[in-house]
Amino acid sequence: MNTKMPHPDHSDAHALPVTVYTPESSLASPAKMIRDMLRDLLASRELAWRLSVRDISAQYRQAFLGILWAFIMPLANTLTWVFLSGTGIVKVGETALPYPVYVFTGTMLWAIFMEAMNAPLGQTNAARGMLAKLNFPREALILSGIYKTLFNAGIKIALLLAVLPFFGVELGWNLLLFPIALFSLILIGTAIGLLITPVGMLYTDIGRALPLLMQFVMYLTPVVFPMPKEGIAATLFSLNPLSPIILTARDWLTGVSPEHLVAFVVVNVLAFALLLVVWVIYRLAMPILIERMSA
């Protein structure tokens, strides 16, 4: 559904812009659709900020350990895998870093990616009531999820940087490039999350099945296991687009020279293109979803 926004009458200082709905599809005028998308993105910044502050406050207000929970879960996962590896229950290949550092950084990075991926569906589901009653830029929900992910990621990375020297990891100039990897994790996670949001709004099974699927994907990503050198596992790890992202992010974080920069760039370019496409799908789908929720 296409919209036209006539200029408000300047004779009345309190006049509000009027939105006129027409049966024409937004896709009929791509240039106008892009302008509307950018306009709504800019207009949604303040609301997104307020929503993210509200959600972050609610997230930590009633937790005794507060922001430490952003650190506890990856630490618990690290201790579990170090125990399994040290006792021989699970055999893990050699890693360039000490295995506790390898797992700790990997689980931290994976947690950031997962939060970015879950944010679009989670924020949109949480705003069902607001969507049915108020007309506001839907991009505010996506932005608020990104703000929240950045806040939690900042806590994780700050605590991680404080711990790494105790494991003998020297922080070098490569650390200055790590924000690029952080942006990459959030970019890819948001693109995938936005892709599944319209379907997830209709079928709650998506939200329930996603953690199970991603747990399997994690084991095919160099998070707790190093890259295999041969066999079908090596093929699956190599074909996994998340592998160069996790590897490059860990390398920059720990001062190791990255070996997968070309794949890292290619995956990010494709993820950015995917984000633009699913953003359009999201905008086209939301009016239909809101109508179904209001029925």
C-alpha positions in Angstrom: 0.0 0.0 0.0 1.5 3.3 -1.0 1.2 6.5 1.0 1.3 10.2 0.1 2.2 12.8 2.6 1.0 16.3 1.6 2.7 19.3 3.1 0.9 20.6 6.2 -0.9 23.9 6.0 1.6 26.5 7.4 -1.3 28.8 8.3 -1.9 26.6 11.3 1.1 26.2 13.5 -0.4 23.1 15.1 -1.4 21.4 11.9 -0.2 17.8 11.7 0.8 16.0 8.4 -1.9 14.0 6.9 -1.2 10.5 5.6 -3.4 9.4 2.6 -3.5 5.7 1.9 -3.9 4.6 -1.7 -4.3 1.1 -3.2 -1.0 1.4 -5.2 1.9 -0.8 -4.1 5.0 0.8 -2.7 7.0 -1.3 -5.2 5.4 0.7 -8.1 7.7 3.6 -7.2 11.0 2.3 -5.9 12.6 5.8 -5.6 9.7 7.0 -3.4 9.8 3.8 -1.4 13.5 4.3 -0.6 12.9 7.9 0.4 10.1 6.8 2.7 12.3 4.1 4.2 15.1 6.5 5.0 12.6 9.1 6.3 11.0 6.6 8.7 14.5 5.3 9.8 15.5 8.9 10.7 12.2 9.6 12.4 12.3 6.5 14.5 15.6 7.2 16.3 14.2 9.0 19.4 11.4 6.4 19.9 14.0 3.6 19.4 16.2 5.1 22.0 13.4 5.4 24.5 12.3 1.8 23.9 15.8 0.5 24.3 16.4 2.4 27.6 13.1 1.0 28.9 14.0 -2.6 27.9 17.5 -2.4 29.3 16.3 -1.0 32.6 13.7 -3.7 32.8 16.2 -6.4 31.9 18.6 -5.6 34.8 16.4 -3.8 37.4 15.2 -7.0 39.1 18.4 -9.0 38.6 20.6 -9.2 41.8 23.7 -9.6 39.7 22.6 -7.0 37.2 24.8 -6.6 34.2 27.1 -9.5 35.2 24.5 -11.8 33.7 25.9 -10.6 30.3 29.2 -12.2 31.4 28.0 -15.2 33.4 26.4 -17.3 30.7 29.5 -17.3 28.3 31.7 -18.0 31.3 29.5 -21.0 32.3 29.7 -22.3 28.7 33.5 -21.9 28.7 33.9 -23.8 32.0 31.7 -26.6 30.7 33.7 -27.0 27.5 37.1 -26.7 29.2 35.9 -29.5 31.6 34.7 -31.7 28.7 37.9 -31.2 26.8 40.2 -31.5 29.8 38.6 -34.8 31.0 38.7 -36.3 27.4 34.9 -36.6 27.2 35.1 -34.4 24.1 38.2 -34.4 21.9 39.1 -31.0 20.6 41.8 -30.3 18.0 44.7 -27.9 18.6 43.9 -24.2 18.7 46.2 -21.2 18.0 45.1 -19.7 21.4 44.9 -21.4 24.8 41.6 -23.4 24.7 39.9 -21.5 27.5 40.6 -18.2 25.6 39.4 -19.8 22.3 36.1 -20.9 23.9 35.5 -17.8 26.0 36.0 -15.4 23.1 34.0 -17.7 20.8 31.0 -18.0 23.1 31.0 -14.2 23.8 31.0 -13.5 20.0 28.3 -16.1 19.4 26.1 -14.6 22.2 26.3 -11.2 20.5 25.3 -12.6 17.2 22.4 -14.5 18.7 21.1 -11.5 20.6 21.2 -9.5 17.3 19.4 -12.2 15.5 16.7 -12.6 18.2 16.1 -8.9 18.6 13.9 -8.1 15.6 11.3 -10.9 16.3 11.5 -10.3 20.1 11.0 -6.5 19.8 8.2 -6.9 17.3 6.4 -9.5 19.4 6.8 -7.4 22.5 5.2 -4.4 20.7 2.1 -6.3 19.4 -0.3 -4.1 21.5 1.4 -0.9 20.5 1.4 -1.9 16.8 -2.3 -2.5 16.9 -3.2 0.8 18.5 -0.5 3.3 17.4 0.9 4.4 14.0 4.6 4.9 14.3 7.7 4.0 12.2 8.2 0.2 12.5 11.9 0.8 12.1 11.9 2.0 15.7 11.5 -1.6 16.8 14.5 -2.8 14.8 16.7 0.1 15.9 15.8 -0.4 19.6 16.9 -4.0 19.3 20.2 -2.9 17.8 20.7 -0.3 20.6 20.0 -3.0 23.2 22.4 -5.4 21.5 25.1 -2.8 21.3 24.7 -2.1 25.0 24.9 -5.7 26.1 27.8 -6.3 23.6 29.7 -3.4 25.2 29.4 -5.0 28.6 30.6 -8.4 27.3 33.6 -6.9 25.4 34.6 -4.7 28.3 34.6 -7.6 30.8 36.4 -9.8 28.2 39.1 -7.3 27.6 39.7 -7.1 31.4 40.0 -10.9 31.6 42.2 -11.7 28.5 45.5 -10.4 30.0 45.2 -12.9 32.8 45.3 -15.6 30.2 48.5 -14.2 28.7 46.8 -12.6 25.7 48.5 -9.3 24.7 46.1 -6.8 23.3 47.6 -5.2 20.1 46.7 -2.7 17.5 44.4 -5.2 15.8 42.0 -4.4 18.6 41.3 -1.1 16.8 39.7 -3.1 14.0 37.5 -5.2 16.3 34.5 -2.7 16.1 34.3 -3.6 12.4 33.8 -7.3 13.4 31.3 -6.2 16.1 29.3 -4.3 13.5 29.5 -7.3 11.2 28.0 -9.7 13.9 25.1 -7.3 14.5 24.6 -6.7 10.8 24.3 -10.4 9.9 22.3 -11.2 13.0 19.8 -8.4 12.3 19.5 -9.4 8.6 18.7 -13.0 9.5 16.4 -11.9 12.4 14.5 -9.5 10.2 14.1 -12.2 7.5 12.3 -14.6 9.9 10.3 -11.9 11.8 7.2 -11.8 9.5 6.9 -15.6 9.6 7.7 -15.7 13.3 4.9 -13.2 14.0 2.4 -15.6 12.4 3.7 -18.9 13.8 5.2 -19.0 17.3 6.9 -22.3 16.4 9.6 -20.3 14.7 10.7 -18.6 17.9 10.7 -21.9 19.7 12.6 -23.9 17.0 15.2 -21.2 16.3 17.3 -21.8 19.4 17.5 -25.5 18.7 18.5 -24.9 15.1 21.1 -22.3 16.0 22.6 -24.6 18.7 23.3 -27.1 15.9 24.7 -24.3 13.7 27.0 -23.2 16.5 28.7 -26.6 16.5 29.4 -26.1 12.7 31.0 -22.7 13.5 34.5 -22.3 15.1 33.0 -21.2 18.4 34.1 -24.1 20.6 35.7 -26.3 18.0 38.6 -25.3 15.8 38.3 -25.5 12.0 38.6 -29.1 10.9 41.3 -29.9 8.4 39.7 -32.7 6.5 36.5 -34.7 6.1 32.8 -33.6 5.8 33.2 -31.5 8.9 35.9 -29.4 7.2 33.5 -28.8 4.2 30.6 -27.8 6.4 32.7 -25.4 8.5 34.2 -23.9 5.3 30.7 -23.4 3.7 29.3 -21.8 6.9 29.2 -18.0 6.2 29.5 -17.4 10.0 32.9 -19.1 10.2 35.0 -16.2 8.7 33.1 -13.7 10.8 33.8 -15.5 14.1 37.4 -16.3 13.2 38.2 -12.7 12.1 36.5 -11.2 15.1 38.4 -13.5 17.4 41.7 -12.8 15.6 41.3 -9.0 15.9 40.2 -9.3 19.5 43.2 -11.4 20.6 45.9 -9.8 18.4 46.2 -12.7 15.9 46.7 -11.9 12.2 43.4 -12.8 10.4 43.5 -15.4 7.6 40.0 -15.1 6.3 39.6 -11.4 5.4 38.4 -11.9 1.8 35.6 -14.3 3.0 34.8 -11.8 5.8 34.3 -9.0 3.3 32.2 -11.1 0.9 29.9 -12.3 3.7 29.4 -8.7 4.9 28.6 -7.4 1.4 26.0 -10.2 1.0 24.6 -9.6 4.4 24.1 -5.9 3.7 22.3 -6.7 0.5 20.1 -9.2 2.4 19.3 -6.6 5.0 18.1 -4.1 2.4 15.9 -6.8 0.8 14.4 -8.1 4.0 13.8 -4.5 5.2 11.6 -4.0 2.2 9.8 -7.3 2.9 9.3 -6.2 6.5 7.7 -2.9 5.5 5.4 -4.6 3.1 4.4 -7.4 5.5 3.8 -5.3 8.6 0.5 -3.7 7.6 -0.9 -7.2 6.8 0.4 -8.6 10.1 -1.0 -5.7 12.1 -4.4 -6.2 10.4 -4.4 -9.9 11.3 -3.4 -9.1 14.9 -6.2 -6.5 15.2 -8.9 -8.8 13.7 
